[in-house]
Amino acid sequence: MTTVEERVAFLEGRVEEQSQMVNGIREAIVHLEERMDRRFEAVESRLAGLDQKLDQRVAELDQKLGGLDQKLDQRFGWLVGLQVTTLLAMVTTLVATVAALLAR
């Protein structure tokens, strides 16, 4: 049969093993947290770079669309001008035809 001292020594050894395992787990968690922090920082910096590039591209598209908008406005003005001119020519022709018919 084992003595009380042997049993206490055995339990002390087991408690020491458990303590070392818990310390190992703590260290692993700290290491994991550090790695995760580094990865998140890397992802955040990449996202910031992508955000900046996206903002730049959107600004370029806005600038291009602004130029296109000006061109469309100019072309629309020409189109309306041609339609008004055509309408005036038709009205003038109609008035001249009616006047010629009435003059007979």
PyMOL commands that set and color helices and strands:
alter all, ss='L'
color gray80, all
select helices_A, chain A and resi 4-103
alter helices_A, ss='H'
color red, helices_A
deselect
rebuild
show_as cartoon
